[in-house]
Amino acid sequence: PRPDREPRPDREPRPDREPWPDRELRPDRESRPDREPSLNPEPVLSQDPRDGGGGGEKRGDAGGASGTRDTLQRDDGGSGGGAPGNRIGGDDSPPPSAETLRALGSAAFQAGAFSEAETHWTSAIEMEQRDGAKTGKGGGGNSPPPLLAVLYSNRSAAHLAQSNSRAALSDALSAVGFAPRWARARSRQAAALAALGRTEGAALALAEGLKLEPGSNYMRTEWAKLKVRARAEGVGMPEVPPPPALAPSAGAAAEAHRAARGG
């Protein structure tokens, strides 16, 4: 209230009253004759003096809404500033590789979980085929076989362990196709043929394996078993190369040296 006039609480406002002559208009605020009053103004719950007169809650709503939209778009893989790989709460870990699946299958097979091993190796085969793996011709000598050949060979063993001989033969032939010069693929083929009662075919496949790897103890052992079976069935066995000569022991070498010197 003005110092020369006492306030009168019971006095009603006068709409026709002119403004006080000593009240100055703010020079930095222009009049807006074309601006109509807001019929439903937004409530201002708090005000920050640094806003320049704007409401803190209003500013927070604008920023918060934008932030919420950005978060939702990131979650949905949209264009709100986040890539699909950075989704909040999503699983960013890459899928297991074919090599990892191969190792998981080997661990399951060694534990006797043949069905689980078959599942892992099937997933690895599908992944390799989807990635466009090409047929290789390696596997002989020091050349490693292609991964697809290894996976088919392993799955053949899993099929055979579950008495599924026909599936075992199919996978063994696929392994041979990917690595014709890999002896183990031939031994898988021989094992599947033997399980199907095809002794002659098994002997031929195992003979091919022994030609590729004549020093394989496993195939030599299987060859001896197959010879007994072939003899009982009256089936002839093909020729195979003899096992490689064993290196002489240190004692035998010293004895031969002394004999050569005459002492």
C-alpha positions, 0 to 999 in steps of 0.5 A: 500500500501507498504510505499516504493511504491506509489499506481498507480490507473491506474495500472492493476493487474498482475495475474502472480505476486507472493505474497509479501515475507513479507506476512505470512500465517495464521498458524491456517488455513490449505490449502485445495487443493481439495476444489473448489471455490463456484460458488454461495456463499450465501450473508452475509448481516451482521456479528457478530464477536462472530460467529467466521467468520460466517454470521449473516443472514445465522445463522439467516436463519438456526435458523429461518427456524428450528423455523418456521418448529417447529411452523408449526408442532406444529400447525398441531399436528406434532412431531415438539416439540409441543403436539396436545393439545398445538396448537397455536391458537387452542381451548384448552378448554375441551368439556362440560361434561354430567353434564354441558349439563344437567344443560344447558338443565335444564336452557333452559327448565325453560326458555321455550326453550324446543327444546334447552333443548332437544338438550342439554340432547340428547348430554349428553345422547350420551356422557354418552353412549359413555363413557360406563355408566352402567345401575343402579338400584338406585333411591329408598330411599336415593340412587340417580338415575344414570345420564342416568336415570335423562337425559332420564326423563328430555328429556321425559318432553321436548318431552311432552312439545312439544306434542311429547307423543310417544317420551316422553313415550319411554324416560320415559321407558328408565328412568325406565329401568335405575332406576326402584325404582325411583318414578319420572321415574314412574311419567314421564311414567304416564304423557306420557301414560295419554297424549296418552289417556291410562288412565288405564296404566297411573293409574298403573304407577302412583300407582307404583310411589306412592308406592315408594314415598307416600309423593310426593305432585306432584304425589298426585295431579296428582293422584287426576286429574287421578281419575276424568278422570278415573271415567268419562271414567269408568276406575277402579283405583288401590289401592295406599298407603295412604299419610304419617301422618303429624307430629302434630304442636307444639300447638297440641303437647302441648295441647295433653301433657296438656290433658295427665297431666289432666290440 
